[in-house]
């Protein structure tokens, strides 16, 4: 029997699920071998594509690799050829995956943020739990009230936990009608420095400087780890999955993000992807494995150590996620995701560290917010 080999280059460090998919696919397809190799980054993946032996399939933890023109097969026709698949795919995800007009990869490792509240800390403060539809002003007030400090002024508890990071703030900008970049990602002028963006950004910085509800960069703290003395946590599915796995999720309630003054829905997401290279010698077989790996095996989303979201409605249903009190909320939020600045512009994405240093100056030193945001127009 002639063995057919499908080569898969992965950038992921943890490949247990990929290996499980390889083993089950090979068992169902005698004479087919899935050969897995690893790359450290997009540069190494592109170099492999341009080599004498390019991989059939490639993945990446982000989407930048799939913005390389003429490198990946447009999967649209393959999706459309399978009855019901196009309608089964989560539309919010597909809107972002197809933002350049084609479908170069199927999303994987999908995660979005919501807010976990730690019930015990609310109970100890005698504060009722917030409800869906809460406003930013209600949220900000809670962040301040639930921050506790000792006699030396060191926080023993914080009202809210998030990172001083441009990407973590973007959902709140979106929900206020603002954005970092134009829809095509070609300019930040009139977007990062718009009134809606400045207003929302100022509200976030005020959480540090006015309400005092978030730990400042390098601020001493006795609040412990994220699962300890933090009353509200800006949390992605990874942290929630960890809470479920370790049996502490009952300590929390999950809420949607607070409403900003503009009252608009919106959220960010992180996702990677897997695509078939245009140099694949076995594109049909590569599609079969891609489909098995990403669109099959619902049991992996039913496990206690699940950390990410499925990309089809049927996977969500078959795994029990649609009826789960936590995961169902995240799945509904997929309807509101938008393309973040780091998806729209590689220049913006590569400027993240410089931008975050400016954010720290706003938080710690009180640097002028409007002028700082205006200066970021150079990053797109």
VOBA-1610 file (N, C-alpha, C; in pm, whole numbers, padded with zeros to 5 digits, always signed):
BEGIN
Unk+00085-00120+00000Unk+00000+00000+00000Unk+00088+00125+00000Unk+00057+00218-00089Unk+00131+00344-00094Unk+00081+00437+00016Unk+00174+00491+00093Unk+00138+00582+00201Unk+00138+00726+00151Unk+00030+00796+00178Unk+00024+00938+00148Unk+00058+01016+00275Unk+00141+01117+00260Unk+00186+01195+00375Unk+00134+01338+00364Unk+00068+01383+00469Unk+00024+01523+00480Unk+00112+01589+00585Unk+00180+01696+00546Unk+00269+01765+00639Unk+00197+01884+00702Unk+00209+01895+00832Unk+00141+01999+00909Unk+00246+02073+00992Unk+00263+02202+00964Unk+00356+02283+01043Unk+00278+02365+01144Unk+00309+02345+01272Unk+00237+02414+01378Unk+00329+02511+01452Unk+00271+02622+01496Unk+00343+02716+01581Unk+00306+02699+01728Unk+00210+02612+01757Unk+00165+02596+01895Unk+00264+02511+01973Unk+00285+02551+02097Unk+00375+02476+02185Unk+00308+02349+02237Unk+00180+02362+02272Unk+00106+02247+02324Unk+00028+02184+02208Unk+00062+02062+02175Unk+00007+01998+02055Unk-00070+01870+02087Unk-00114+01855+02211Unk-00185+01732+02249Unk-00310+01710+02164Unk-00386+01818+02141Unk-00509+01804+02062Unk-00477+01772+01916Unk-00373+01835+01863Unk-00331+01807+01725Unk-00287+01662+01711Unk-00214+01612+01807Unk-00170+01472+01803Unk-00290+01378+01813Unk-00387+01414+01898Unk-00508+01331+01910Unk-00583+01327+01778Unk-00591+01442+01710Unk-00658+01447+01579Unk-00581+01365+01476Unk-00451+01374+01478Unk-00366+01295+01387Unk-00391+01146+01407Unk-00393+01102+01532Unk-00408+00959+01560Unk-00544+00907+01517Unk-00650+00984+01547Unk-00784+00937+01510Unk-00805+00942+01359Unk-00744+01040+01291Unk-00757+01049+01146Unk-00682+00935+01079Unk-00562+00908+01124Unk-00484+00799+01066Unk-00551+00664+01087Unk-00616+00647+01203Unk-00687+00522+01230Unk-00803+00502+01134Unk-00868+00614+01096Unk-00982+00606+01006Unk-00942+00608+00859Unk-00815+00640+00831Unk-00767+00650+00693Unk-00636+00571+00678Unk-00644+00439+00671Unk-00523+00358+00652Unk-00447+00404+00526Unk-00317+00411+00538Unk-00237+00455+00425Unk-00212+00603+00422Unk-00262+00676+00525Unk-00238+00820+00534Unk-00159+00849+00662Unk-00056+00928+00650Unk+00025+00969+00765Unk+00024+01121+00774Unk-00004+01173+00893Unk+00005+01316+00919Unk+00139+01341+00987Unk+00223+01415+00920Unk+00358+01443+00971Unk+00360+01585+01028Unk+00389+01597+01157Unk+00384+01726+01227Unk+00525+01780+01248Unk+00545+01905+01210Unk+00669+01976+01240Unk+00632+02107+01310Unk+00729+02168+01377Unk+00701+02290+01452Unk+00784+02406+01401Unk+00721+02524+01405Unk+00787+02649+01373Unk+00776+02741+01494Unk+00870+02833+01507Unk+00869+02922+01623Unk+00786+03048+01599Unk+00771+03090+01473Unk+00701+03214+01444Unk+00661+03219+01297Unk+00597+03331+01259Unk+00553+03346+01120Unk+00670+03348+01022Unk+00780+03408+01064Unk+00897+03414+00975Unk+00943+03274+00937Unk+00949+03186+01036Unk+00992+03049+01008Unk+00890+02975+00923Unk+00761+03004+00945Unk+00657+02940+00863Unk+00667+02984+00717Unk+00688+03113+00695Unk+00702+03163+00558Unk+00825+03104+00492Unk+00932+03093+00568Unk+01054+03033+00513Unk+01029+02887+00472Unk+00953+02815+00553Unk+00920+02676+00519Unk+00834+02670+00393Unk+00742+02766+00380Unk+00656+02770+00261Unk+00740+02791+00134Unk+00844+02871+00147Unk+00928+02902+00031Unk+01040+02801+00009Unk+01043+02695+00089Unk+01146+02593+00076Unk+01111+02493-00034Unk+01197+02395-00053Unk+01173+02291-00154Unk+01065+02193-00111Unk+01036+02188+00019Unk+00934+02096+00071Unk+00833+02171+00157Unk+00748+02252+00096Unk+00652+02330+00174Unk+00546+02242+00240Unk+00499+02280+00358Unk+00396+02201+00426Unk+00262+02207+00351Unk+00180+02107+00375Unk+00043+02108+00321Unk-00047+02198+00404Unk-00026+02197+00534Unk-00108+02274+00626Unk-00018+02354+00720Unk-00065+02473+00757Unk+00007+02555+00855Unk-00093+02616+00951Unk-00049+02632+01077Unk-00131+02706+01172Unk-00051+02822+01228Unk-00121+02906+01301Unk-00058+03018+01372Unk-00149+03058+01486Unk-00091+03105+01595Unk-00171+03150+01708Unk-00237+03284+01686Unk-00198+03355+01582Unk-00262+03480+01543Unk-00311+03471+01400Unk-00344+03586+01341Unk-00397+03586+01205Unk-00301+03649+01105Unk-00189+03704+01153Unk-00098+03773+01063Unk-00044+03687+00951Unk-00018+03559+00980Unk+00035+03469+00877Unk-00060+03457+00759Unk-00190+03463+00788Unk-00290+03439+00684Unk-00322+03564+00603Unk-00252+03674+00633Unk-00266+03794+00553Unk-00162+03798+00441Unk-00077+03696+00436Unk+00018+03685+00325Unk-00058+03646+00198Unk-00052+03731+00099Unk-00127+03709-00025Unk-00074+03587-00101Unk-00166+03512-00159Unk-00133+03399-00247Unk-00051+03289-00178Unk-00068+03278-00047Unk+00005+03174+00027Unk-00087+03060+00069Unk-00216+03091+00089Unk-00310+02991+00137Unk-00429+02977+00041Unk-00483+02857+00036Unk-00601+02828-00044Unk-00721+02902+00016Unk-00801+02966-00067Unk-00927+03024-00022Unk-01024+02909+00004Unk-01062+02892+00130Unk-01145+02778+00170Unk-01293+02798+00141Unk-01330+02913+00086Unk-01471+02944+00066Unk-01542+02837-00016Unk-01483+02797-00128Unk-01549+02699-00215Unk-01560+02562-00146Unk-01462+02526-00066Unk-01466+02399+00007Unk-01575+02401+00113Unk-01588+02514+00181Unk-01695+02529+00281Unk-01831+02524+00213Unk-01845+02597+00104Unk-01974+02604+00034Unk-02014+02469-00026Unk-01917+02385-00055Unk-01946+02256-00118Unk-02005+02155-00019Unk-01992+02183+00109Unk-02044+02091+00211Unk-02178+02142+00262Unk-02281+02063+00244Unk-02417+02106+00278Unk-02427+02152+00422Unk-02472+02277+00439Unk-02500+02330+00572Unk-02381+02386+00646Unk-02259+02365+00596Unk-02141+02407+00672Unk-02132+02559+00682Unk-02156+02629+00572Unk-02145+02775+00575Unk-02239+02836+00678Unk-02359+02782+00689Unk-02455+02834+00787Unk-02422+02789+00929Unk-02346+02681+00941Unk-02311+02628+01073Unk-02199+02707+01139Unk-02112+02765+01060Unk-02000+02842+01113Unk-02050+02966+01187Unk-01987+02997+01300Unk-02027+03113+01379Unk-02009+03240+01295Unk-02117+03315+01268Unk-02107+03429+01176Unk-02015+03541+01224Unk-02011+03566+01356Unk-01922+03670+01407Unk-01777+03639+01378Unk-01739+03516+01399Unk-01603+03472+01368Unk-01573+03485+01220Unk-01667+03440+01138Unk-01644+03439+00994Unk-01631+03580+00937Unk-01699+03674+00999Unk-01688+03812+00954Unk-01543+03860+00966Unk-01477+03818+01073Unk-01337+03859+01093Unk-01243+03773+01009Unk-01268+03643+01005Unk-01182+03554+00926Unk-01184+03591+00778Unk-01297+03647+00731Unk-01311+03684+00589Unk-01289+03833+00567Unk-01224+03901+00660Unk-01217+04047+00651Unk-01145+04096+00526Unk-01060+04013+00466Unk-00990+04053+00344Unk-01057+04001+00217Unk-01177+03945+00232Unk-01254+03901+00117Unk-01241+03755+00082Unk-01152+03684+00149Unk-01138+03540+00127Unk-01135+03470+00262Unk-01126+03337+00260Unk-01118+03259+00383Unk-00988+03179+00379Unk-00876+03238+00422Unk-00747+03170+00410Unk-00724+03061+00514Unk-00808+03057+00618Unk-00789+02960+00725Unk-00919+02942+00801Unk-00930+02831+00873Unk-01038+02813+00969Unk-00988+02858+01106Unk-01065+02937+01178Unk-01020+02984+01310Unk-01004+02868+01409Unk-00905+02883+01495Unk-00885+02790+01608Unk-00844+02873+01729Unk-00847+02810+01847Unk-00800+02873+01970Unk-00874+03005+01995Unk-01006+03001+01980Unk-01089+03121+01988Unk-01119+03156+02134Unk-01097+03282+02170Unk-01123+03327+02307Unk-01167+03472+02306Unk-01263+03506+02392Unk-01312+03642+02406Unk-01323+03676+02555Unk-01329+03805+02590Unk-01336+03844+02731Unk-01478+03879+02777Unk-01508+03842+02901Unk-01624+03890+02974Unk-01574+03923+03115Unk-01663+03939+03210Unk-01621+03974+03346Unk-01673+03873+03446Unk-01581+03821+03526Unk-01616+03735+03639Unk-01621+03819+03765Unk-01725+03800+03846Unk-01729+03864+03977Unk-01714+03756+04084Unk-01633+03786+04185Unk-01611+03690+04293Unk-01714+03717+04402Unk-01806+03627+04418Unk-01923+03648+04504Unk-01885+03675+04649Unk-01787+03604+04701Unk-01749+03619+04841Unk-01708+03762+04874Unk-01634+03826+04784Unk-01586+03961+04810Unk-01699+04062+04806Unk-01799+04039+04722Unk-01919+04122+04723Unk-01996+04100+04853Unk-02009+03975+04893Unk-02084+03943+05015Unk-02018+04006+05137Unk-01887+03997+05146Unk-01816+04054+05261Unk-01832+04205+05269Unk-01846+04268+05152Unk-01865+04414+05149Unk-02011+04454+05162Unk-02101+04355+05162Unk-02244+04385+05170Unk-02297+04454+05046Unk-02237+04424+04932Unk-02275+04487+04805Unk-02347+04386+04719Unk-02467+04419+04669Unk-02539+04326+04580Unk-02460+04300+04452Unk-02480+04181+04397Unk-02413+04148+04271Unk-02472+04234+04159Unk-02389+04281+04068Unk-02442+04354+03952Unk-02517+04260+03858Unk-02595+04319+03769Unk-02676+04241+03676Unk-02642+04278+03532Unk-02684+04193+03440Unk-02666+04222+03298Unk-02729+04358+03265Unk-02662+04431+03177Unk-02708+04564+03143Unk-02651+04672+03232Unk-02560+04635+03323Unk-02501+04735+03411Unk-02425+04838+03329Unk-02414+04957+03385Unk-02352+05068+03313Unk-02206+05084+03356Unk-02134+05159+03274Unk-01994+05185+03309Unk-01983+05258+03443Unk-02069+05355+03468Unk-02060+05429+03595Unk-02083+05337+03714Unk-02176+05242+03700Unk-02199+05145+03808Unk-02076+05056+03827Unk-02021+05014+03717Unk-01901+04929+03721Unk-01784+05002+03785Unk-01760+05127+03743Unk-01647+05203+03795Unk-01662+05229+03945Unk-01784+05257+03989Unk-01809+05279+04132Unk-01778+05152+04212Unk-01819+05037+04159Unk-01790+04910+04227Unk-01640+04884+04234Unk-01569+04915+04126Unk-01424+04892+04125Unk-01356+04970+04236Unk-01403+05093+04260Unk-01346+05173+04368Unk-01385+05122+04506Unk-01513+05092+04524Unk-01562+05048+04655Unk-01500+04915+04699Unk-01472+04829+04604Unk-01424+04695+04636Unk-01272+04686+04642Unk-01204+04800+04634Unk-01060+04804+04653Unk-01031+04840+04798Unk-00955+04757+04866Unk-00925+04776+05008Unk-00774+04792+05027Unk-00736+04883+05117Unk-00594+04909+05142Unk-00565+04902+05292Unk-00444+04863+05327Unk-00405+04858+05467Unk-00357+04995+05515Unk-00308+05001+05638Unk-00267+05129+05696Unk-00154+05195+05619Unk-00074+05114+05551Unk+00037+05169+05471Unk-00008+05209+05331Unk-00135+05190+05299Unk-00186+05225+05168Unk-00168+05119+05062Unk-00118+05002+05103Unk-00099+04892+05008Unk-00230+04815+04993Unk-00269+04790+04871Unk-00395+04722+04845Unk-00388+04577+04890Unk-00488+04537+04967Unk-00505+04395+05003Unk-00612+04331+04917Unk-00684+04414+04843Unk-00789+04366+04752Unk-00811+04472+04646Unk-00831+04429+04523Unk-00862+04522+04414Unk-01002+04496+04362Unk-01067+04604+04320Unk-01202+04592+04268Unk-01208+04531+04129Unk-01103+04554+04051Unk-01104+04505+03912Unk-00963+04466+03872Unk-00954+04366+03786Unk-00824+04321+03736Unk-00824+04321+03585Unk-00730+04395+03529Unk-00699+04389+03386Unk-00557+04436+03369Unk-00504+04425+03249Unk-00365+04463+03223Unk-00360+04600+03158Unk-00252+04677+03181Unk-00234+04805+03112Unk-00190+04779+02968Unk-00286+04746+02884Unk-00256+04694+02751Unk-00360+04747+02653Unk-00316+04802+02544Unk-00405+04860+02443Unk-00509+04760+02395Unk-00474+04633+02390Unk-00569+04532+02341Unk-00679+04504+02443Unk-00647+04513+02572Unk-00747+04486+02675Unk-00852+04596+02683Unk-00819+04715+02638Unk-00912+04828+02647Unk-01005+04837+02527Unk-00971+04768+02420Unk-01043+04787+02294Unk-01192+04755+02301Unk-01237+04652+02375Unk-01382+04629+02381Unk-01460+04749+02433Unk-01402+04820+02530Unk-01472+04935+02586Unk-01476+05050+02486Unk-01372+05062+02406Unk-01371+05163+02300Unk-01479+05131+02197Unk-01486+05005+02155Unk-01587+04962+02059Unk-01728+04991+02110Unk-01751+04963+02237Unk-01885+04975+02295Unk-01925+05121+02314Unk-01828+05212+02301Unk-01860+05354+02308Unk-01869+05417+02170Unk-01866+05334+02066Unk-01876+05386+01930Unk-01744+05431+01872Unk-01633+05403+01942Unk-01502+05442+01893Unk-01429+05326+01829Unk-01309+05353+01782Unk-01223+05248+01725Unk-01081+05302+01721Unk-00988+05213+01707Unk-00848+05253+01696Unk-00812+05291+01553Unk-00867+05216+01457Unk-00829+05232+01318Unk-00951+05239+01228Unk-00929+05282+01105Unk-01034+05277+01004Unk-01067+05131+00973Unk-01185+05104+00917Unk-01223+04965+00888Unk-01124+04890+00800Unk-01052+04961+00713Unk-00953+04894+00628Unk-00814+04890+00691Unk-00801+04947+00811Unk-00674+04944+00883Unk-00567+05036+00830Unk-00601+05124+00735Unk-00498+05203+00669Unk-00465+05333+00740Unk-00551+05377+00832Unk-00523+05501+00904Unk-00582+05496+01044Unk-00518+05571+01134Unk-00571+05590+01269Unk-00626+05731+01285Unk-00596+05820+01190Unk-00645+05958+01196Unk-00797+05960+01195Unk-00854+06030+01291Unk-00999+06039+01301Unk-01063+05921+01371Unk-00982+05827+01416Unk-01033+05708+01484Unk-00976+05698+01625Unk-00845+05678+01638Unk-00784+05671+01771Unk-00798+05804+01844Unk-00805+05915+01768Unk-00816+06046+01830Unk-00957+06104+01820Unk-01057+06019+01796Unk-01196+06065+01790Unk-01250+06090+01931Unk-01358+06167+01941Unk-01417+06197+02071Unk-01464+06071+02142Unk-01525+05978+02066Unk-01577+05856+02127Unk-01464+05771+02184Unk-01352+05762+02111Unk-01239+05683+02159Unk-01174+05749+02279Unk-01154+05880+02272Unk-01092+05952+02384Unk-01178+05941+02509Unk-01310+05955+02495Unk-01400+05946+02610Unk-01389+05810+02678Unk-01394+05704+02598Unk-01387+05569+02656Unk-01250+05542+02716Unk-01146+05588+02648Unk-01011+05565+02699Unk-00991+05638+02832Unk-01044+05759+02842Unk-01032+05834+02967Unk-01104+05762+03080Unk-01218+05701+03048Unk-01292+05627+03151Unk-01208+05511+03206Unk-01135+05444+03117Unk-01051+05332+03161Unk-00935+05382+03247Unk-00868+05488+03203Unk-00756+05542+03280Unk-00804+05593+03416Unk-00925+05648+03420Unk-00980+05695+03548Unk-00998+05581+03648Unk-01018+05459+03599Unk-01028+05345+03691Unk-00901+05332+03774Unk-00788+05367+03717Unk-00661+05365+03790Unk-00644+05491+03875Unk-00667+05608+03815Unk-00626+05733+03876Unk-00735+05800+03960Unk-00861+05776+03930Unk-00971+05840+04003Unk-01036+05741+04100Unk-01091+05633+04047Unk-01154+05534+04134Unk-01051+05451+04211Unk-00930+05440+04158Unk-00826+05360+04224Unk-00861+05213+04231Unk-00937+05165+04133Unk-00989+05029+04141Unk-00907+04922+04072Unk-00797+04962+04005Unk-00710+04867+03935Unk-00567+04889+03982Unk-00494+04784+03992Unk-00353+04794+04030Unk-00274+04866+03922Unk-00200+04970+03961Unk-00117+05043+03867Unk+00009+04962+03834Unk+00073+04992+03722Unk+00198+04922+03689Unk+00301+04935+03801Unk+00356+04823+03842Unk+00461+04815+03945Unk+00413+04858+04084Unk+00284+04872+04104Unk+00232+04908+04236Unk+00244+04790+04332Unk+00293+04813+04455Unk+00296+04704+04554Unk+00155+04651+04579Unk+00145+04522+04604Unk+00013+04462+04623Unk+00022+04343+04718Unk-00082+04329+04800Unk-00098+04211+04884Unk-00228+04139+04849Unk-00273+04160+04724Unk-00401+04101+04681Unk-00385+03958+04631Unk-00263+03910+04621Unk-00242+03772+04579Unk-00258+03751+04430Unk-00293+03629+04394Unk-00309+03593+04253Unk-00448+03633+04203Unk-00466+03618+04072Unk-00589+03664+04008Unk-00714+03599+04067Unk-00704+03475+04111Unk-00820+03404+04164Unk-00841+03430+04314Unk-00763+03521+04371Unk-00772+03546+04515Unk-00848+03675+04545Unk-00778+03785+04572Unk-00846+03906+04621Unk-00872+04008+04509Unk-00938+03965+04405Unk-00982+04054+04297Unk-01131+04033+04279Unk-01208+04139+04303Unk-01354+04126+04306Unk-01414+04106+04168Unk-01355+04170+04067Unk-01402+04158+03929Unk-01281+04137+03839Unk-01294+04047+03745Unk-01180+04012+03660Unk-01222+04017+03514Unk-01146+04092+03435Unk-01162+04093+03289Unk-01102+03962+03240Unk-01188+03870+03201Unk-01141+03733+03188Unk-01175+03669+03054Unk-01074+03608+02995Unk-01092+03533+02872Unk-01129+03389+02905Unk-01164+03315+02803Unk-01207+03177+02824Unk-01097+03090+02886Unk-00972+03129+02866Unk-00862+03050+02922Unk-00869+03046+03074Unk-00891+03164+03136Unk-00898+03170+03282Unk-01023+03099+03333Unk-01134+03121+03264Unk-01259+03055+03304Unk-01245+02904+03296Unk-01184+02857+03187Unk-01162+02713+03174Unk-01078+02658+03288Unk-00978+02736+03331Unk-00897+02694+03444Unk-00977+02688+03573Unk-01067+02785+03592Unk-01153+02784+03712Unk-01245+02662+03712Unk-01298+02627+03595Unk-01384+02508+03584Unk-01302+02383+03614Unk-01184+02377+03554Unk-01099+02258+03570Unk-01059+02236+03716Unk-01033+02345+03788Unk-00987+02334+03927Unk-01102+02339+04028Unk-01225+02340+03978Unk-01340+02329+04066Unk-01371+02452+04149Unk-01333+02571+04101Unk-01360+02693+04178Unk-01456+02788+04106Unk-01514+02743+03995Unk-01600+02833+03918Unk-01725+02872+03996Unk-01768+02790+04093Unk-01887+02823+04172Unk-01865+02946+04260Unk-01741+02989+04275Unk-01712+03109+04352Unk-01746+03236+04274Unk-01778+03220+04146Unk-01795+03335+04058Unk-01932+03338+03991Unk-01967+03457+03944Unk-02074+03475+03847Unk-02016+03546+03725Unk-02069+03514+03609Unk-02020+03572+03485Unk-02116+03678+03436Unk-02059+03792+03395Unk-02139+03902+03344Unk-02082+03952+03211Unk-02171+04012+03131Unk-02125+04078+03012Unk-02052+04206+03047Unk-01982+04264+02951Unk-01911+04389+02974Unk-02011+04501+03001Unk-01975+04599+03084Unk-02068+04708+03113Unk-02097+04793+02990Unk-02215+04852+02991Unk-02255+04940+02881Unk-02181+05073+02892Unk-02126+05116+02781Unk-02063+05248+02774Unk-02171+05351+02742Unk-02140+05481+02756Unk-02241+05584+02729Unk-02308+05573+02592Unk-02233+05529+02489Unk-02293+05518+02356Unk-02389+05401+02344Unk-02381+05306+02437Unk-02475+05195+02440Unk-02464+05096+02326Unk-02347+05085+02264Unk-02331+04994+02151Unk-02277+04858+02196Unk-02317+04750+02129Unk-02254+04620+02155Unk-02116+04616+02089Unk-02036+04522+02129Unk-01905+04508+02067Unk-01809+04437+02160Unk-01720+04360+02101Unk-01618+04292+02179Unk-01504+04252+02086Unk-01390+04226+02144Unk-01273+04179+02071Unk-01269+04027+02078Unk-01178+03967+02005Unk-01150+03826+02024Unk-01007+03798+01983Unk-00955+03692+02040Unk-00829+03635+01995Unk-00860+03506+01922Unk-00790+03484+01813Unk-00804+03357+01742Unk-00680+03331+01659Unk-00649+03205+01644Unk-00549+03163+01548Unk-00619+03102+01429Unk-00545+03029+01348Unk-00606+02968+01232Unk-00524+02852+01179Unk-00587+02772+01095Unk-00520+02664+01022Unk-00560+02675+00876Unk-00461+02678+00787Unk-00490+02691+00645Unk-00415+02590+00561Unk-00467+02567+00441Unk-00403+02480+00342Unk-00315+02566+00252Unk-00189+02532+00241Unk-00101+02613+00159Unk-00130+02592+00010Unk-00100+02695-00067Unk-00123+02685-00212Unk-00025+02589-00279Unk+00079+02550-00208Unk+00176+02455-00263Unk+00149+02312-00219Unk+00037+02289-00151Unk+00006+02153-00105Unk-00008+02058-00223Unk+00055+01942-00211Unk+00044+01841-00316Unk-00081+01755-00298Unk-00144+01764-00181Unk-00264+01685-00152Unk-00371+01775-00090Unk-00419+01875-00164Unk-00513+01971-00104Unk-00645+01908-00059Unk-00695+01810-00132Unk-00822+01747-00093Unk-00807+01668+00036Unk-00698+01595+00048Unk-00673+01518+00170Unk-00641+01612+00287Unk-00571+01721+00255Unk-00542+01820+00359Unk-00671+01881+00412Unk-00769+01905+00324Unk-00899+01957+00367Unk-00971+01856+00456Unk-00962+01730+00421Unk-01026+01627+00504Unk-00969+01628+00646Unk-00836+01640+00655Unk-00778+01643+00789Unk-00811+01773+00861Unk-00806+01885+00789Unk-00841+02013+00849Unk-00983+02010+00904Unk-01073+01952+00828Unk-01212+01942+00871Unk-01222+01855+00996Unk-01150+01744+00997Unk-01152+01655+01114Unk-01095+01725+01237Unk-00985+01794+01219Unk-00914+01859+01329Unk-00994+01974+01389Unk-01049+02060+01304Unk-01113+02182+01352Unk-01264+02168+01368Unk-01329+02097+01277Unk-01475+02092+01275Unk-01533+01964+01334Unk-01450+01867+01362Unk-01498+01742+01419Unk-01466+01728+01566Unk-01486+01610+01619Unk-01448+01573+01754Unk-01509+01663+01862Unk-01642+01669+01872Unk-01705+01757+01971Unk-01669+01726+02115Unk-01624+01603+02141Unk-01593+01564+02278Unk-01482+01650+02341Unk-01395+01708+02258Unk-01285+01787+02315Unk-01336+01915+02381Unk-01453+01964+02339Unk-01511+02083+02401Unk-01598+02049+02521Unk-01616+01920+02546Unk-01696+01876+02661Unk-01608+01840+02780Unk-01477+01849+02764Unk-01386+01810+02870Unk-01371+01922+02973Unk-01331+01884+03094Unk-01321+01981+03203Unk-01205+02078+03185Unk-01110+02045+03097Unk-00998+02136+03076Unk-01011+02216+02947Unk-01133+02227+02895Unk-01158+02310+02777Unk-01122+02455+02807Unk-01056+02521+02712Unk-01015+02660+02733Unk-01062+02754+02622Unk-01111+02699+02510Unk-01146+02782+02395Unk-01284+02745+02343Unk-01331+02820+02243Unk-01467+02805+02192Unk-01468+02735+02056Unk-01571+02655+02029Unk-01586+02592+01897Unk-01629+02696+01794Unk-01602+02667+01667Unk-01632+02766+01563Unk-01761+02735+01488Unk-01830+02628+01524Unk-01959+02599+01461Unk-02066+02582+01568Unk-02190+02610+01527Unk-02303+02593+01618Unk-02322+02445+01655Unk-02300+02357+01558Unk-02321+02214+01585Unk-02221+02162+01687Unk-02095+02204+01679Unk-01997+02164+01779Unk-02037+02214+01917Unk-02086+02338+01923Unk-02128+02394+02051Unk-02245+02314+02109Unk-02337+02274+02023Unk-02453+02198+02068Unk-02413+02057+02110Unk-02337+01989+02027Unk-02299+01849+02055Unk-02211+01836+02179Unk-02133+01939+02208Unk-02043+01934+02324Unk-02112+01974+02454Unk-02234+02026+02443Unk-02306+02071+02562Unk-02277+02214+02601Unk-02197+02285+02521Unk-02162+02422+02556Unk-02282+02517+02549Unk-02373+02494+02457Unk-02486+02586+02441Unk-02580+02584+02561Unk-02577+02478+02640Unk-02662+02470+02760Unk-02583+02491+02888Unk-02453+02514+02877Unk-02368+02534+02994Unk-02385+02678+03045Unk-02400+02699+03176Unk-02426+02834+03228Unk-02315+02934+03200Unk-02192+02888+03187Unk-02080+02977+03158Unk-02052+02985+03009Unk-02030+02870+02947Unk-01990+02870+02806Unk-02098+02926+02715Unk-02224+02907+02749Unk-02332+02960+02665Unk-02325+03112+02655Unk-02283+03175+02764Unk-02271+03321+02765Unk-02161+03366+02669Unk-02050+03297+02671Unk-01940+03330+02580Unk-01982+03308+02434Unk-02054+03200+02409Unk-02098+03172+02272Unk-02189+03282+02219Unk-02280+03332+02302Unk-02368+03440+02260Unk-02289+03567+02228Unk-02182+03588+02304Unk-02102+03709+02284Unk-02030+03708+02150Unk-02013+03591+02090Unk-01949+03583+01958Unk-02028+03661+01853Unk-02156+03685+01878Unk-02236+03761+01782Unk-02192+03907+01775Unk-02117+03953+01875Unk-02084+04095+01884Unk-01936+04127+01859Unk-01858+04026+01820Unk-01715+04051+01803Unk-01689+04133+01677Unk-01582+04212+01684Unk-01539+04293+01571Unk-01389+04274+01550Unk-01343+04314+01434Unk-01200+04302+01404Unk-01123+04407+01482Unk-01031+04362+01564Unk-00947+04453+01643Unk-00839+04516+01557Unk-00779+04622+01611Unk-00674+04691+01539Unk-00559+04601+01501Unk-00525+04505+01588Unk-00411+04418+01559Unk-00439+04323+01444Unk-00567+04298+01410Unk-00601+04220+01291Unk-00595+04307+01165Unk-00629+04434+01181Unk-00643+04521+01065Unk-00511+04574+01013Unk-00412+04589+01101Unk-00286+04652+01061Unk-00168+04586+01130Unk-00076+04533+01053Unk+00045+04473+01111Unk+00132+04581+01175Unk+00131+04701+01119Unk+00210+04810+01177Unk+00157+04844+01315Unk+00025+04851+01328Unk-00035+04878+01458Unk-00001+04765+01555Unk-00013+04644+01510Unk+00015+04528+01595Unk+00159+04529+01645Unk+00251+04563+01558Unk+00393+04562+01597Unk+00429+04680+01687Unk+00338+04777+01701Unk+00363+04894+01785Unk+00308+04877+01926Unk+00258+04760+01956Unk+00190+04737+02085Unk+00277+04774+02205Unk+00402+04736+02205Unk+00488+04763+02320Unk+00509+04912+02340Unk+00530+04986+02232Unk+00548+05131+02242Unk+00421+05197+02295Unk+00306+05154+02245Unk+00179+05209+02290Unk+00158+05179+02438Unk+00188+05058+02479Unk+00168+05021+02619Unk+00258+05100+02714Unk+00377+05137+02668Unk+00463+05223+02750Unk+00399+05360+02769Unk+00334+05410+02664Unk+00261+05537+02677Unk+00143+05523+02773Unk+00075+05410+02768Unk-00037+05386+02860Unk+00012+05390+03004Unk+00125+05330+03031Unk+00180+05332+03166Unk+00209+05475+03211Unk+00258+05559+03119Unk+00284+05699+03154Unk+00155+05773+03184Unk+00048+05741+03113Unk-00082+05803+03144Unk-00130+05762+03282Unk-00113+05635+03316Unk-00162+05583+03443Unk-00078+05635+03559Unk+00052+05627+03546Unk+00142+05657+03658Unk+00174+05806+03667Unk+00201+05868+03552Unk+00249+06007+03552Unk+00142+06108+03514Unk+00027+06062+03468Unk-00077+06155+03427Unk-00049+06221+03294Unk+00024+06156+03205Unk+00051+06212+03073Unk-00079+06248+03002Unk-00075+06356+02924Unk-00195+06406+02857Unk-00256+06299+02767Unk-00380+06262+02796Unk-00442+06150+02726Unk-00473+06183+02580Unk-00537+06296+02556Unk-00577+06330+02420Unk-00455+06346+02329Unk-00352+06412+02379Unk-00231+06431+02299Unk-00159+06298+02273Unk-00161+06212+02374Unk-00096+06082+02357Unk-00167+05999+02251Unk-00301+05996+02258Unk-00375+05920+02157Unk-00354+05977+02018Unk-00347+06109+02009Unk-00323+06172+01879Unk-00186+06131+01824Unk-00089+06116+01914Unk+00046+06077+01868Unk+00049+05935+01813Unk-00049+05854+01852Unk-00052+05715+01805Unk-00098+05702+01660Unk-00142+05812+01601Unk-00181+05804+01460Unk-00063+05765+01372Unk+00058+05781+01423Unk+00178+05744+01345Unk+00196+05593+01335Unk+00119+05518+01413Unk+00136+05373+01416Unk+00046+05299+01316Unk-00017+05371+01226Unk-00100+05306+01124Unk-00083+05376+00990
//
